[in-house]
């Protein structure tokens, strides 16, 4: 660690995300990747800035030449964007683990926004001061460094408050680091009243350093090639294999409970991490979900796991129709599907209303297991 008398903030050998990245390379865990190296260097620069400020705060008062100096402004954060599978989350892991800031938090952006709406609802009921300023103060008090996974904006409720929220956070000295699949200019593309969202994009471009992680290798697609994507029959072995697939596709990230919004309705996602979602068949197809719900899932997640796909009896035509709509949505958006089913695709719904149309879904399920399909990039 840096000695107590040091004020330069320079990092000793072995500290910070860049050193951790190089260590992984030397161990053969990572391949050479110029784009990832550049991102690691940017994150190391932020690491060093945080270390300098932490050293200044802790020891600067002892140095006569520093008496009377104003505190340094908060270091500039970072917004890393690029296609899925390029290593953004891995780099965030390395940065967050070594960040020299005690008040730090890493959170999936959707989970963070759910918390924001809940807290704001309570603050508005009390009507005591500006709720947004109070919220920003609370966040800053516990999280001076705020790291977001999968930064994206998909609903108008989030879009309408982000500019005020982040302006308040930046004013409170919060440092933001975010990973995203889209460039700032493409956030909330096509959304309702997007003109009211544009000030937030300008704010992000002013207050964060932007870095495109545009490496040619999709490491996520490499991982999916090693996963059995259609498991049968149902049972503990299949469910255990799904768990192993989830862990592999998410780098063992802990799952979160999320909610998406589709045409004003909440779509429950019981387990999700790093662009991967895990559902039970009953939750998707025995409840009154529709095409809009399935499209929200398909657009939001690059990989979807489904457990418990049964053989459907003729009278279960509604469940068959929903499953058909679900698979069509996943297929059209090139989502990687890993599912555990009671039988082979062509024997899941052999008779009943819509059985003829269901044959197309059986064909889709077979195609979605092919190397050619698994090599396709997700279409959000």
N, C-alpha and C positions, 0 to 999 in steps of 0.2 A: 504494500500500500504506500501512498505518498506520505513522506515524513511530515510531522507537524509543522516544521519550519518552512516547508515549501509553499510557494504562492503562485508558481507558474501554471499549475494545473496540468503539467505534462504527465502523460501516463507512463508508468514503468512497464517494462516488458511483461507481457502476460495479462494485462488488464484491458478490458473493453471488447466490443463486438468484433473489431478487426482482428485482434489477436485470437479470439475464440474461433473466428471463421478460418483463419490460417491453420489453427491447430486441427480443426476438423479435416481440412484438406490434407495435412500431413499424415493424418490417421487413415486416409483413404475413404472417408465418409462423404466427401464432397468432391465433385469434379471441378477442374478449372472453369470459371465462368466470368468473363470480363464484366458483364453487367452486374452480377452479384458482388464482385469485388468493389466496383464503384459505389454501390449502395452501402457496403460494409464500411468503406472509407468515410462516406457522408455521416453514417451513424457514429463512427468513431469520433468525428469532429464534434458532433453534438455531445457525446460522452465526455470529451475533454472540456467542452465549455461548461457542462454541468459540474465537472470536478473542480474547475477553476473557481466557479461561483461558490461551491460548497466550501472550498478552502478559504476563499475571501471572507465568507460569513463567519467561519469558525476561528480564523487566526489573524485576519487582516487588522483587527483593532490593536494588535500588539506592535504593529510596525509604524513608527513615527511618520514616515512619508505618506502613509495612507490615511492619516487623521483628516477628517473633514470631507473625504471623498464621498460622492453620492454612490449609492448602490448601483451596481451594473444592471442594465435592463435584462429581462429574461432572455435566454438564448432563443434563437429562431428554431421553431419546430420543423417537422419534415412530413411531406405527403408523398408516399411511394405508391405508384400505380403501374399496372401492367396486366397482361393476360394471366389467367389462372395457371398455377403450376410452375411459376418462375422462381419461387423461393422467397416471396415477400414475408410470409408468416415465419419462416425459419429465421430470417434475418431479424425480424422483430423479436423473436425468442432470445436471440443472442444479445440484442441491445438491452432488452428489459431486464434480463438476468444480471447484467453487469452494471446497469445504470446507477451512478453514485448519488441517488436521491432517495431519501427515506420515505417521503410521501409520494409514492408512485402507485399507479393502478393501470392494469391492462384489462380491457373489456371489449366484448363484441359490440359493435356499434348499435345493433338492433336492441340488445339487452339494455344498453345505456339509455337509449331513447325511451324505452318502456319505463325505466326508473324516472326519467325526466318528467314525462307526462303525469305519472302518479304523484310525484312531489309537487309539481306545479298545481295540480288539482287541489291538493290540500292547502297550499299557500294562498291560492285565490279565494278559497272559502273563508280564510281568516281576514283577508283584505287589509293587511297591516304592512304597508310599504310596497315597494316594487318587487313582485314575486321573482322576476328573472334575476334581479340583482342579488336577492337573498339566496336564490338557488346557486348562482355562480360563486357567491361567497362560501357557501357550504362545501361545494366541490373543491374550491381552491384550498380550503382549510385542511382537507384530507388527501388531496391528490394534486400536488404541484406538477407532476409529470403524468399526463394522461395519454395512454397508448390505445388506439382503436384498431381492432381487427375488422376487416371487411366493411370499410366505410362506404355506404351507399344510401341513397335516399329514394324511397319507393312510394311514399304516401304524402298527401298534402298536409296532414297534421304535423309531420316532422318538418317539411319544407318551409312552412310558414313561420316557424319559430327559430330556425337554426341561426339566422343572421344575428338576431339579438342575443341568443344564448352564447354563441362563440365570441362575439364582440365583448360581452361581459366577462367571459372566461379569460380572454387575452388581457383585458384591462386588469383582471385580478392576478395576473402573473402566471397563469397556467401555461405550461409548455405542452404542445400537442404533437404527437407522432401518429400517423395513420397509414394503413395499407388499404388499397382499393383496387378493384378490377377496372375502374374507369378513370379517365383524366378528369380534373375538376370541371372543365368546360362541358363534359358529358353527363355530369350529375343531374339526376331528375329530368333527363331528356324526355320530352313529350308529356311531362306532367302538367296537371291542371294549374293554371295561374303561374306558370313558370317564370313570367316576368318579375313576379314578386320574390322569386328565389335567387335571381341573378346577383343581388348585392352580396349574398353569402359566397357565391363563387368568387367574386372580386375580393372579398375578405380573405378567403383561403389563399388566393394567389398573392396577396400582399403580405400575409403574416406567416406563411409556411414556405419552406424551400421545397420545390417540386422536383421529383426525380422519376423518370420513366424507366422501369425495370423491363427492358425489352429483349432479354436473352432469347435465343432461338430454341432452347431446350425446354420442353414442358415436362417437368419432373413428376407432376401429378399423373399424367398419362402413362408414365413408366410404371408408377406404383399400381395402377389399375390392371396392368397386364399380368401382374403376379397374383391377382385376386380371382377366386372362383366366383363368377357373377350370377350364376343360376344354380341354386342349391335345392336338391330334392332327395328324399322326402322331407316333410316337416318333422321337427323334433329338436331335442337339446343339441344335437351335433350341428344342425343347420343354424340354430340361433347362436351357438358359440362361434361358428364361422363368420356370421354377420358381425358379431362383436369384434372379432379379429380384423375383419375388413374395415370396420369403422375406425379402429385404432390405427391401422396402417394408413388409411386415406387422410386422417387428421393429425398424423404425427403424435398420437396418444393425447390429444387435447381433451380436456374434460368437457363433456357435452353440456349444452345450455338449453333451457326451455325458452322458446321464442314464439312470437306471434307475427304473422304477416297480415297485410290488409288487402282484401280483394273486394272491390266495389263496395267499400264501406263496412265489410264484414271481417271479423278476425278469423284467421286460419291458424289453428294451433299446431305448433311444431314441437313435439315433446323432447326430442334430442337433436341437437345441431352443433356443429363446430366446423370452422374453416371451410365453409361452402358445402358441407356434407350434412344431410338430414336422414334421420332414421324413424320410420313409421311402422305401425302395425296395420295390416290390411283393413281390419275392422274400423279403425279410426279414419281411414281414407274412403272406404267404399260402402260401409254400412251406415254412414251418417249422410245427411242431406247436403253433400258438397256438389259443386258443379264445375263447369269448364273454367270459369274465372278463377276458382280456388286452385285448380290444378295448374293453370297457367302461372299463377303467382308462385307456386312451388317450383315449377320448371324454370322460370326466369331467375329465381333467387338462388337456387342450389345447382352446382355443377354435377353433384353425385347424390343419388337417393337410394336408400336401403329400405326394403319392405319385407317384413316378416309375416308369416301366417297366411300366405295366399292359398285359399282352399280350392278344392273341386267344387264348382258351383252347380247346384241342382237347377232344373228347368224353372222352378218357381222363383229363383233368385235372379230374375232378369234385371232388376234395378241395380243390384250389386255388380252384375256383369256389365251393364251399360256404364256405370261409373268407372269401373276398372278400364274399360275400353277408352273412355275419355281421358283418364289419367295417363295411360300408356301413350296415347296419341300426343298429349302435351309434352311428355318427357322426350318422346322421339323427335318431335319437331324442333325442340330446343337442344337436341343432342346431349341430353343428360345421361350420365353413366348410371345404369340401373344395376343394383345388386339385390336379388330377391331370393327368399326361401319360399318354395311352393310345394303343394301336395303332390304335383304330378308334372309331366312335361307340358309345354304350352298348348299343344293341340288337344290335350285331354282335360283342360281346366273347365271348359264349358261346352261340352259336346252337343247338348240338346237344349232347346228352349227358344223363346223369342229372342232374335238377334244372334243366334248361334252361328249363322252363316257369316254375318259381319264380324263376329268374334274371331273367325279364322284369320282375318287380316291382322288382328292383334297378336295372335299366335305367331304369325310370320314376323311381326315387328320384334317380338320377344326373342326370337331366334337370331334375327339380324343384330339386335343390340348386344349379343354375346360375341359378335365377330370382331377380329382384330381391326378390320377397316372401320367399323363404327366406333370402337373404343379409341381410335386414333384421332377422331374428330374433336374439334374445339367446341366448348359449350357456347350456345347462343343465348345470352341473357336477354 
